[in-house]
Amino acid sequence: MSDGLESLYRELVLAHSREPHNCCRIDDADHVVAGSNPLCGDSLDVYIALDGDCLCRLCFEGHGCAISVASASMMTDMLTGHSREDALTMVERVRNMLAGSEGEALEDAIADEPVAALVAVRRYPSRVKCATLAWEAVHGALAEGTDHVTTE
Ligand code: ZN
């Protein structure tokens, strides 16, 4: 990985964790998913409001480390306004990216998204679960209809 990507990662994680986007609750959400990552102590609730098939609003709140919060913040930016199916496709891409081995190329579809900077987490295997937490929560809600997910 280039040093450029590493510093982009630091910048983005810092910016999103200091001032997370869409960090609030939705009182009349269609889905509320409690996500926990016991390994690190991250605990985030993800709220999804649907308009037909569209994820019209996506928010989260809770407490977690900088990586889990930054990843959740990026996720709300990336998935809001998309269909259920598109959202699940994007979740799958991010999962694949984070599960990949260091140095493995990114899919074109994801390479230009801010979330691509999270690929740097591959260098720190113990933090991968922090980065996937919010995405697993959305997957749990949309694909499995569950109201809680854990990375364990
Ligand atoms: Zn964490």
Backbone and ligand atoms as CSV (ligand in chain L), in Angstrom:
chain,resi,resn,atom,element,x,y,z
A,1,MET,N,N,0.841,-1.196,0.000
A,1,MET,CA,C,0.000,0.000,0.000
A,1,MET,C,C,0.878,1.249,0.000
A,2,SER,N,N,0.434,2.242,-0.722
A,2,SER,CA,C,1.242,3.457,-0.809
A,2,SER,C,C,1.111,4.290,0.472
A,3,ASP,N,N,2.101,5.116,0.718
A,3,ASP,CA,C,2.024,6.006,1.879
A,3,ASP,C,C,0.893,7.000,1.714
A,4,GLY,N,N,0.572,7.327,0.447
A,4,GLY,CA,C,-0.532,8.247,0.170
A,4,GLY,C,C,-1.840,7.717,0.722
A,5,LEU,N,N,-2.082,6.440,0.491
A,5,LEU,CA,C,-3.325,5.835,0.975
A,5,LEU,C,C,-3.326,5.769,2.502
A,6,GLU,N,N,-2.190,5.473,3.072
A,6,GLU,CA,C,-2.071,5.400,4.527
A,6,GLU,C,C,-2.390,6.762,5.167
A,7,SER,N,N,-1.905,7.847,4.564
A,7,SER,CA,C,-2.173,9.148,5.179
A,7,SER,C,C,-3.613,9.599,4.903
A,8,LEU,N,N,-4.160,9.205,3.740
A,8,LEU,CA,C,-5.565,9.486,3.469
A,8,LEU,C,C,-6.431,8.783,4.513
A,9,TYR,N,N,-6.054,7.563,4.835
A,9,TYR,CA,C,-6.766,6.780,5.840
A,9,TYR,C,C,-6.758,7.508,7.180
A,10,ARG,N,N,-5.581,7.942,7.606
A,10,ARG,CA,C,-5.488,8.633,8.899
A,10,ARG,C,C,-6.347,9.897,8.920
A,11,GLU,N,N,-6.250,10.666,7.839
A,11,GLU,CA,C,-7.022,11.905,7.731
A,11,GLU,C,C,-8.524,11.653,7.804
A,12,LEU,N,N,-8.986,10.683,6.996
A,12,LEU,CA,C,-10.416,10.415,6.927
A,12,LEU,C,C,-10.953,9.843,8.228
A,13,VAL,N,N,-10.201,8.922,8.829
A,13,VAL,CA,C,-10.663,8.325,10.083
A,13,VAL,C,C,-10.735,9.400,11.165
A,14,LEU,N,N,-9.744,10.267,11.183
A,14,LEU,CA,C,-9.726,11.349,12.160
A,14,LEU,C,C,-10.913,12.301,11.949
A,15,ALA,N,N,-11.115,12.717,10.700
A,15,ALA,CA,C,-12.189,13.675,10.395
A,15,ALA,C,C,-13.560,13.087,10.712
A,16,HIS,N,N,-13.792,11.844,10.281
A,16,HIS,CA,C,-15.114,11.239,10.503
A,16,HIS,C,C,-15.347,10.873,11.964
A,17,SER,N,N,-14.290,10.544,12.698
A,17,SER,CA,C,-14.511,10.173,14.098
A,17,SER,C,C,-14.687,11.411,14.969
A,18,ARG,N,N,-14.070,12.522,14.565
A,18,ARG,CA,C,-14.251,13.762,15.329
A,18,ARG,C,C,-15.626,14.361,15.096
A,19,GLU,N,N,-16.042,14.361,13.835
A,19,GLU,CA,C,-17.356,14.913,13.498
A,19,GLU,C,C,-18.111,13.940,12.615
A,20,PRO,N,N,-18.650,12.910,13.241
A,20,PRO,CA,C,-19.325,11.874,12.442
A,20,PRO,C,C,-20.555,12.430,11.725
A,21,HIS,N,N,-20.775,11.955,10.524
A,21,HIS,CA,C,-21.958,12.339,9.752
A,21,HIS,C,C,-23.141,11.474,10.185
A,22,ASN,N,N,-24.315,12.089,10.181
A,22,ASN,CA,C,-25.547,11.344,10.481
A,22,ASN,C,C,-25.479,10.610,11.820
A,23,CYS,N,N,-24.905,11.267,12.793
A,23,CYS,CA,C,-24.797,10.676,14.116
A,23,CYS,C,C,-25.962,11.157,14.968
A,24,CYS,N,N,-27.055,10.422,14.930
A,24,CYS,CA,C,-28.257,10.766,15.685
A,24,CYS,C,C,-29.161,9.543,15.657
A,25,ARG,N,N,-30.299,9.627,16.307
A,25,ARG,CA,C,-31.234,8.518,16.227
A,25,ARG,C,C,-32.410,8.905,15.341
A,26,ILE,N,N,-33.127,7.910,14.840
A,26,ILE,CA,C,-34.355,8.172,14.082
A,26,ILE,C,C,-35.482,7.533,14.888
A,27,ASP,N,N,-36.384,8.367,15.395
A,27,ASP,CA,C,-37.405,7.851,16.303
A,27,ASP,C,C,-38.362,6.876,15.625
A,28,ASP,N,N,-38.680,7.135,14.357
A,28,ASP,CA,C,-39.628,6.242,13.679
A,28,ASP,C,C,-38.923,5.383,12.625
A,29,ALA,N,N,-37.743,4.919,12.973
A,29,ALA,CA,C,-36.963,4.100,12.037
A,29,ALA,C,C,-37.677,2.785,11.732
A,30,ASP,N,N,-37.498,2.286,10.516
A,30,ASP,CA,C,-38.045,0.981,10.147
A,30,ASP,C,C,-37.192,-0.150,10.715
A,31,HIS,N,N,-35.909,0.104,10.829
A,31,HIS,CA,C,-35.011,-0.877,11.430
A,31,HIS,C,C,-34.115,-0.184,12.440
A,32,VAL,N,N,-33.957,-0.789,13.593
A,32,VAL,CA,C,-32.961,-0.351,14.567
A,32,VAL,C,C,-32.127,-1.584,14.885
A,33,VAL,N,N,-30.846,-1.498,14.658
A,33,VAL,CA,C,-29.977,-2.650,14.889
A,33,VAL,C,C,-28.892,-2.267,15.887
A,34,ALA,N,N,-28.780,-3.044,16.940
A,34,ALA,CA,C,-27.713,-2.833,17.910
A,34,ALA,C,C,-26.516,-3.668,17.483
A,35,GLY,N,N,-25.424,-2.998,17.204
A,35,GLY,CA,C,-24.217,-3.711,16.788
A,35,GLY,C,C,-23.176,-3.657,17.886
A,36,SER,N,N,-22.579,-4.802,18.178
A,36,SER,CA,C,-21.526,-4.759,19.184
A,36,SER,C,C,-20.291,-5.538,18.733
A,37,ASN,N,N,-19.180,-4.982,19.099
A,37,ASN,CA,C,-17.891,-5.616,18.816
A,37,ASN,C,C,-17.165,-5.773,20.150
A,38,PRO,N,N,-17.439,-6.894,20.835
A,38,PRO,CA,C,-16.906,-7.079,22.188
A,38,PRO,C,C,-15.374,-7.026,22.250
A,39,LEU,N,N,-14.752,-7.402,21.172
A,39,LEU,CA,C,-13.288,-7.423,21.120
A,39,LEU,C,C,-12.685,-6.064,21.461
A,40,CYS,N,N,-13.373,-5.005,20.988
A,40,CYS,CA,C,-12.849,-3.652,21.168
A,40,CYS,C,C,-13.717,-2.845,22.127
A,41,GLY,N,N,-14.972,-3.286,22.316
A,41,GLY,CA,C,-15.895,-2.534,23.159
A,41,GLY,C,C,-16.745,-1.547,22.384
A,42,ASP,N,N,-16.764,-1.684,21.050
A,42,ASP,CA,C,-17.596,-0.802,20.227
A,42,ASP,C,C,-19.064,-1.209,20.362
A,43,SER,N,N,-19.921,-0.205,20.513
A,43,SER,CA,C,-21.345,-0.476,20.614
A,43,SER,C,C,-22.103,0.621,19.869
A,44,LEU,N,N,-22.631,0.288,18.703
A,44,LEU,CA,C,-23.297,1.279,17.859
A,44,LEU,C,C,-24.693,0.810,17.493
A,45,ASP,N,N,-25.673,1.730,17.577
A,45,ASP,CA,C,-27.014,1.446,17.085
A,45,ASP,C,C,-27.154,2.087,15.716
A,46,VAL,N,N,-27.648,1.315,14.761
A,46,VAL,CA,C,-27.847,1.837,13.412
A,46,VAL,C,C,-29.348,1.939,13.153
A,47,TYR,N,N,-29.771,3.090,12.640
A,47,TYR,CA,C,-31.183,3.358,12.350
A,47,TYR,C,C,-31.381,3.475,10.850
A,48,ILE,N,N,-32.372,2.757,10.334
A,48,ILE,CA,C,-32.656,2.817,8.901
A,48,ILE,C,C,-34.117,3.191,8.707
A,49,ALA,N,N,-34.343,4.265,7.961
A,49,ALA,CA,C,-35.712,4.640,7.587
A,49,ALA,C,C,-35.878,4.377,6.102
A,50,LEU,N,N,-36.916,3.609,5.771
A,50,LEU,CA,C,-37.153,3.242,4.375
A,50,LEU,C,C,-38.284,4.080,3.792
A,51,ASP,N,N,-38.141,4.372,2.502
A,51,ASP,CA,C,-39.240,4.963,1.748
A,51,ASP,C,C,-39.452,4.015,0.582
A,52,GLY,N,N,-40.416,3.115,0.709
A,52,GLY,CA,C,-40.544,2.037,-0.261
A,52,GLY,C,C,-39.318,1.155,-0.172
A,53,ASP,N,N,-38.599,1.061,-1.260
A,53,ASP,CA,C,-37.421,0.200,-1.302
A,53,ASP,C,C,-36.133,0.989,-1.054
A,54,CYS,N,N,-36.291,2.298,-0.824
A,54,CYS,CA,C,-35.125,3.177,-0.729
A,54,CYS,C,C,-34.730,3.429,0.721
A,55,LEU,N,N,-33.440,3.377,0.997
A,55,LEU,CA,C,-32.943,3.739,2.319
A,55,LEU,C,C,-32.885,5.265,2.354
A,56,CYS,N,N,-34.015,5.875,2.735
A,56,CYS,CA,C,-34.072,7.336,2.608
A,56,CYS,C,C,-33.274,8.026,3.705
A,57,ARG,N,N,-33.128,7.369,4.873
A,57,ARG,CA,C,-32.308,7.954,5.930
A,57,ARG,C,C,-31.577,6.862,6.693
A,58,LEU,N,N,-30.351,7.155,7.013
A,58,LEU,CA,C,-29.512,6.178,7.701
A,58,LEU,C,C,-28.714,6.948,8.742
A,59,CYS,N,N,-28.848,6.553,9.997
A,59,CYS,CA,C,-28.126,7.248,11.065
A,59,CYS,C,C,-27.559,6.211,12.034
A,60,PHE,N,N,-26.677,6.670,12.889
A,60,PHE,CA,C,-26.165,5.775,13.925
A,60,PHE,C,C,-25.823,6.600,15.146
A,61,GLU,N,N,-25.799,5.930,16.279
A,61,GLU,CA,C,-25.272,6.575,17.486
A,61,GLU,C,C,-24.744,5.495,18.410
A,62,GLY,N,N,-23.996,5.908,19.394
A,62,GLY,CA,C,-23.417,4.950,20.319
A,62,GLY,C,C,-22.002,5.357,20.629
A,63,HIS,N,N,-21.235,4.397,21.115
A,63,HIS,CA,C,-19.840,4.728,21.374
A,63,HIS,C,C,-18.950,3.644,20.809
A,64,GLY,N,N,-17.844,4.065,20.311
A,64,GLY,CA,C,-16.919,3.115,19.732
A,64,GLY,C,C,-15.596,3.797,19.494
A,65,CYS,N,N,-14.641,3.032,19.036
A,65,CYS,CA,C,-13.321,3.593,18.761
A,65,CYS,C,C,-13.392,4.434,17.483
A,66,ALA,N,N,-12.338,5.138,17.199
A,66,ALA,CA,C,-12.301,6.026,16.032
A,66,ALA,C,C,-12.613,5.275,14.738
A,67,ILE,N,N,-12.105,4.069,14.603
A,67,ILE,CA,C,-12.315,3.332,13.351
A,67,ILE,C,C,-13.772,2.921,13.184
A,68,SER,N,N,-14.397,2.428,14.259
A,68,SER,CA,C,-15.790,1.991,14.134
A,68,SER,C,C,-16.703,3.174,13.852
A,69,VAL,N,N,-16.447,4.303,14.496
A,69,VAL,CA,C,-17.279,5.486,14.285
A,69,VAL,C,C,-17.051,6.064,12.887
A,70,ALA,N,N,-15.800,6.139,12.459
A,70,ALA,CA,C,-15.502,6.674,11.126
A,70,ALA,C,C,-16.124,5.797,10.046
A,71,SER,N,N,-16.053,4.489,10.230
A,71,SER,CA,C,-16.608,3.578,9.236
A,71,SER,C,C,-18.131,3.710,9.180
A,72,ALA,N,N,-18.768,3.855,10.335
A,72,ALA,CA,C,-20.228,4.031,10.382
A,72,ALA,C,C,-20.621,5.344,9.710
A,73,SER,N,N,-19.850,6.383,9.969
A,73,SER,CA,C,-20.115,7.690,9.368
A,73,SER,C,C,-20.024,7.607,7.840
A,74,MET,N,N,-18.978,6.971,7.352
A,74,MET,CA,C,-18.823,6.802,5.900
A,74,MET,C,C,-19.962,5.958,5.333
A,75,MET,N,N,-20.368,4.965,6.099
A,75,MET,CA,C,-21.440,4.086,5.628
A,75,MET,C,C,-22.736,4.855,5.433
A,76,THR,N,N,-23.070,5.748,6.378
A,76,THR,CA,C,-24.320,6.505,6.234
A,76,THR,C,C,-24.251,7.396,4.995
A,77,ASP,N,N,-23.085,7.980,4.740
A,77,ASP,CA,C,-22.923,8.805,3.534
A,77,ASP,C,C,-23.125,7.967,2.274
A,78,MET,N,N,-22.571,6.777,2.304
A,78,MET,CA,C,-22.505,5.965,1.087
A,78,MET,C,C,-23.831,5.280,0.757
A,79,LEU,N,N,-24.587,4.867,1.775
A,79,LEU,CA,C,-25.782,4.061,1.509
A,79,LEU,C,C,-27.081,4.857,1.456
A,80,THR,N,N,-27.088,6.065,2.022
A,80,THR,CA,C,-28.321,6.850,2.029
A,80,THR,C,C,-28.774,7.131,0.597
A,81,GLY,N,N,-30.064,6.890,0.348
A,81,GLY,CA,C,-30.623,7.177,-0.971
A,81,GLY,C,C,-30.563,6.004,-1.929
A,82,HIS,N,N,-29.964,4.912,-1.491
A,82,HIS,CA,C,-29.872,3.739,-2.374
A,82,HIS,C,C,-30.961,2.726,-2.065
A,83,SER,N,N,-31.209,1.854,-3.043
A,83,SER,CA,C,-32.191,0.788,-2.847
A,83,SER,C,C,-31.590,-0.254,-1.907
A,84,ARG,N,N,-32.471,-1.034,-1.346
A,84,ARG,CA,C,-32.081,-2.148,-0.486
A,84,ARG,C,C,-31.037,-3.038,-1.183
A,85,GLU,N,N,-31.323,-3.373,-2.435
A,85,GLU,CA,C,-30.448,-4.281,-3.177
A,85,GLU,C,C,-29.061,-3.653,-3.395
A,86,ASP,N,N,-29.053,-2.373,-3.818
A,86,ASP,CA,C,-27.772,-1.681,-4.027
A,86,ASP,C,C,-26.989,-1.583,-2.726
A,87,ALA,N,N,-27.712,-1.299,-1.645
A,87,ALA,CA,C,-27.046,-1.162,-0.346
A,87,ALA,C,C,-26.371,-2.470,0.038
A,88,LEU,N,N,-27.081,-3.579,-0.165
A,88,LEU,CA,C,-26.500,-4.878,0.189
A,88,LEU,C,C,-25.297,-5.210,-0.690
A,89,THR,N,N,-25.357,-4.790,-1.951
A,89,THR,CA,C,-24.206,-4.996,-2.847
A,89,THR,C,C,-23.000,-4.222,-2.326
A,90,MET,N,N,-23.242,-2.982,-1.878
A,90,MET,CA,C,-22.134,-2.166,-1.367
A,90,MET,C,C,-21.580,-2.735,-0.068
A,91,VAL,N,N,-22.476,-3.231,0.786
A,91,VAL,CA,C,-22.015,-3.862,2.031
A,91,VAL,C,C,-21.091,-5.032,1.686
A,92,GLU,N,N,-21.494,-5.814,0.688
A,92,GLU,CA,C,-20.702,-6.976,0.285
A,92,GLU,C,C,-19.320,-6.552,-0.221
A,93,ARG,N,N,-19.294,-5.460,-0.987
A,93,ARG,CA,C,-18.013,-4.973,-1.508
A,93,ARG,C,C,-17.082,-4.540,-0.373
A,94,VAL,N,N,-17.654,-3.836,0.604
A,94,VAL,CA,C,-16.826,-3.364,1.721
A,94,VAL,C,C,-16.327,-4.558,2.545
A,95,ARG,N,N,-17.210,-5.525,2.770
A,95,ARG,CA,C,-16.807,-6.754,3.465
A,95,ARG,C,C,-15.645,-7.420,2.744
A,96,ASN,N,N,-15.793,-7.571,1.427
A,96,ASN,CA,C,-14.744,-8.224,0.643
A,96,ASN,C,C,-13.444,-7.449,0.722
A,97,MET,N,N,-13.574,-6.120,0.645
A,97,MET,CA,C,-12.377,-5.279,0.702
A,97,MET,C,C,-11.646,-5.494,2.023
A,98,LEU,N,N,-12.415,-5.475,3.130
A,98,LEU,CA,C,-11.783,-5.576,4.448
A,98,LEU,C,C,-11.264,-6.980,4.722
A,99,ALA,N,N,-11.883,-7.976,4.075
A,99,ALA,CA,C,-11.452,-9.355,4.289
A,99,ALA,C,C,-10.270,-9.720,3.395
A,100,GLY,N,N,-9.971,-8.856,2.444
A,100,GLY,CA,C,-8.902,-9.159,1.496
A,100,GLY,C,C,-7.538,-9.124,2.153
A,101,SER,N,N,-6.565,-9.629,1.433
A,101,SER,CA,C,-5.221,-9.615,2.006
A,101,SER,C,C,-4.507,-8.332,1.604
A,102,GLU,N,N,-3.514,-7.977,2.392
A,102,GLU,CA,C,-2.798,-6.735,2.145
A,102,GLU,C,C,-2.184,-6.751,0.746
A,103,GLY,N,N,-2.340,-5.662,0.033
A,103,GLY,CA,C,-1.752,-5.569,-1.292
A,103,GLY,C,C,-2.691,-5.999,-2.409
A,104,GLU,N,N,-3.790,-6.694,-2.037
A,104,GLU,CA,C,-4.760,-7.134,-3.035
A,104,GLU,C,C,-5.487,-5.918,-3.610
A,105,ALA,N,N,-5.680,-5.901,-4.927
A,105,ALA,CA,C,-6.308,-4.744,-5.577
A,105,ALA,C,C,-7.773,-4.621,-5.182
A,106,LEU,N,N,-8.273,-3.376,-5.192
A,106,LEU,CA,C,-9.677,-3.138,-4.880
A,106,LEU,C,C,-10.526,-3.283,-6.135
A,107,GLU,N,N,-11.794,-3.659,-5.931
A,107,GLU,CA,C,-12.738,-3.655,-7.051
A,107,GLU,C,C,-12.891,-2.225,-7.550
A,108,ASP,N,N,-13.034,-2.075,-8.854
A,108,ASP,CA,C,-13.198,-0.738,-9.434
A,108,ASP,C,C,-14.355,0.022,-8.789
A,109,ALA,N,N,-15.428,-0.708,-8.509
A,109,ALA,CA,C,-16.644,-0.058,-8.013
A,109,ALA,C,C,-16.426,0.650,-6.683
A,110,ILE,N,N,-15.385,0.289,-5.975
A,110,ILE,CA,C,-15.206,0.832,-4.638
A,110,ILE,C,C,-13.957,1.714,-4.551
A,111,ALA,N,N,-13.077,1.576,-5.521
A,111,ALA,CA,C,-11.758,2.221,-5.438
A,111,ALA,C,C,-11.832,3.748,-5.314
A,112,ASP,N,N,-12.884,4.362,-5.869
A,112,ASP,CA,C,-12.970,5.824,-5.827
A,112,ASP,C,C,-13.808,6.356,-4.675
A,113,GLU,N,N,-14.350,5.474,-3.853
A,113,GLU,CA,C,-15.178,5.907,-2.728
A,113,GLU,C,C,-14.274,6.227,-1.531
A,114,PRO,N,N,-14.690,7.202,-0.692
A,114,PRO,CA,C,-13.891,7.502,0.505
A,114,PRO,C,C,-13.644,6.257,1.351
A,115,VAL,N,N,-14.630,5.366,1.362
A,115,VAL,CA,C,-14.509,4.172,2.195
A,115,VAL,C,C,-13.311,3.306,1.787
A,116,ALA,N,N,-12.834,3.490,0.567
A,116,ALA,CA,C,-11.675,2.711,0.102
A,116,ALA,C,C,-10.452,2.948,0.987
A,117,ALA,N,N,-10.409,4.119,1.646
A,117,ALA,CA,C,-9.276,4.402,2.530
A,117,ALA,C,C,-9.224,3.414,3.689
A,118,LEU,N,N,-10.390,2.815,4.023
A,118,LEU,CA,C,-10.414,1.863,5.136
A,118,LEU,C,C,-9.648,0.586,4.821
A,119,VAL,N,N,-9.276,0.422,3.570
A,119,VAL,CA,C,-8.492,-0.758,3.206
A,119,VAL,C,C,-7.207,-0.815,4.043
A,120,ALA,N,N,-6.762,0.339,4.526
A,120,ALA,CA,C,-5.550,0.377,5.350
A,120,ALA,C,C,-5.699,-0.463,6.616
A,121,VAL,N,N,-6.956,-0.705,7.029
A,121,VAL,CA,C,-7.207,-1.507,8.236
A,121,VAL,C,C,-6.682,-2.936,8.080
A,122,ARG,N,N,-6.567,-3.394,6.834
A,122,ARG,CA,C,-6.014,-4.738,6.610
A,122,ARG,C,C,-4.655,-4.917,7.288
A,123,ARG,N,N,-3.976,-3.815,7.476
A,123,ARG,CA,C,-2.678,-3.878,8.144
A,123,ARG,C,C,-2.791,-4.170,9.625
A,124,TYR,N,N,-3.981,-3.919,10.162
A,124,TYR,CA,C,-4.195,-4.090,11.607
A,124,TYR,C,C,-5.339,-5.067,11.803
A,125,PRO,N,N,-5.078,-6.365,11.669
A,125,PRO,CA,C,-6.149,-7.366,11.654
A,125,PRO,C,C,-7.092,-7.277,12.849
A,126,SER,N,N,-6.599,-6.847,14.015
A,126,SER,CA,C,-7.480,-6.800,15.179
A,126,SER,C,C,-8.511,-5.682,15.048
A,127,ARG,N,N,-8.300,-4.736,14.105
A,127,ARG,CA,C,-9.244,-3.627,13.952
A,127,ARG,C,C,-10.243,-3.830,12.824
A,128,VAL,N,N,-10.110,-4.933,12.083
A,128,VAL,CA,C,-11.028,-5.157,10.958
A,128,VAL,C,C,-12.477,-5.216,11.436
A,129,LYS,N,N,-12.693,-5.851,12.608
A,129,LYS,CA,C,-14.061,-5.965,13.122
A,129,LYS,C,C,-14.643,-4.608,13.519
A,130,CYS,N,N,-13.788,-3.671,13.895
A,130,CYS,CA,C,-14.246,-2.310,14.193
A,130,CYS,C,C,-14.800,-1.691,12.906
A,131,ALA,N,N,-14.068,-1.894,11.816
A,131,ALA,CA,C,-14.445,-1.285,10.537
A,131,ALA,C,C,-15.691,-1.932,9.938
A,132,THR,N,N,-15.904,-3.223,10.199
A,132,THR,CA,C,-17.052,-3.895,9.571
A,132,THR,C,C,-18.343,-3.747,10.385
A,133,LEU,N,N,-18.233,-3.338,11.647
A,133,LEU,CA,C,-19.394,-3.380,12.548
A,133,LEU,C,C,-20.665,-2.743,11.975
A,134,ALA,N,N,-20.585,-1.489,11.558
A,134,ALA,CA,C,-21.785,-0.788,11.078
A,134,ALA,C,C,-22.343,-1.448,9.814
A,135,TRP,N,N,-21.446,-1.932,8.971
A,135,TRP,CA,C,-21.872,-2.577,7.718
A,135,TRP,C,C,-22.578,-3.886,8.018
A,136,GLU,N,N,-22.070,-4.618,9.021
A,136,GLU,CA,C,-22.726,-5.873,9.425
A,136,GLU,C,C,-24.112,-5.583,9.998
A,137,ALA,N,N,-24.246,-4.443,10.668
A,137,ALA,CA,C,-25.544,-4.073,11.233
A,137,ALA,C,C,-26.564,-3.866,10.117
A,138,VAL,N,N,-26.160,-3.180,9.054
A,138,VAL,CA,C,-27.073,-2.955,7.922
A,138,VAL,C,C,-27.404,-4.284,7.250
A,139,HIS,N,N,-26.402,-5.121,7.110
A,139,HIS,CA,C,-26.647,-6.434,6.519
A,139,HIS,C,C,-27.631,-7.222,7.377
A,140,GLY,N,N,-27.433,-7.165,8.686
A,140,GLY,CA,C,-28.335,-7.875,9.602
A,140,GLY,C,C,-29.772,-7.416,9.426
A,141,ALA,N,N,-29.965,-6.107,9.330
A,141,ALA,CA,C,-31.317,-5.559,9.209
A,141,ALA,C,C,-31.947,-5.924,7.867
A,142,LEU,N,N,-31.212,-5.697,6.787
A,142,LEU,CA,C,-31.808,-5.824,5.448
A,142,LEU,C,C,-31.841,-7.266,4.939
A,143,ALA,N,N,-30.835,-8.049,5.298
A,143,ALA,CA,C,-30.769,-9.408,4.739
A,143,ALA,C,C,-31.308,-10.462,5.697
A,144,GLU,N,N,-31.210,-10.188,7.001
A,144,GLU,CA,C,-31.610,-11.217,7.962
A,144,GLU,C,C,-32.768,-10.790,8.852
A,145,GLY,N,N,-33.133,-9.516,8.808
A,145,GLY,CA,C,-34.235,-9.048,9.640
A,145,GLY,C,C,-33.945,-9.127,11.122
A,146,THR,N,N,-32.689,-9.024,11.493
A,146,THR,CA,C,-32.348,-9.112,12.916
A,146,THR,C,C,-32.204,-7.716,13.512
A,147,ASP,N,N,-32.327,-7.616,14.841
A,147,ASP,CA,C,-32.192,-6.316,15.478
A,147,ASP,C,C,-30.906,-6.210,16.308
A,148,HIS,N,N,-30.058,-7.199,16.197
A,148,HIS,CA,C,-28.757,-7.074,16.835
A,148,HIS,C,C,-27.719,-7.909,16.074
A,149,VAL,N,N,-26.539,-7.411,16.018
A,149,VAL,CA,C,-25.434,-8.172,15.408
A,149,VAL,C,C,-24.231,-8.044,16.322
A,150,THR,N,N,-23.423,-9.066,16.287
A,150,THR,CA,C,-22.167,-8.996,17.018
A,150,THR,C,C,-21.071,-9.537,16.105
A,151,THR,N,N,-19.896,-9.003,16.268
A,151,THR,CA,C,-18.794,-9.433,15.406
A,151,THR,C,C,-18.173,-10.729,15.920
A,152,GLU,N,N,-18.628,-11.177,17.105
A,152,GLU,CA,C,-18.072,-12.424,17.644
A,152,GLU,C,C,-18.673,-13.627,16.940
L,1,ZN,ZN,ZN,-13.128,-0.618,17.722
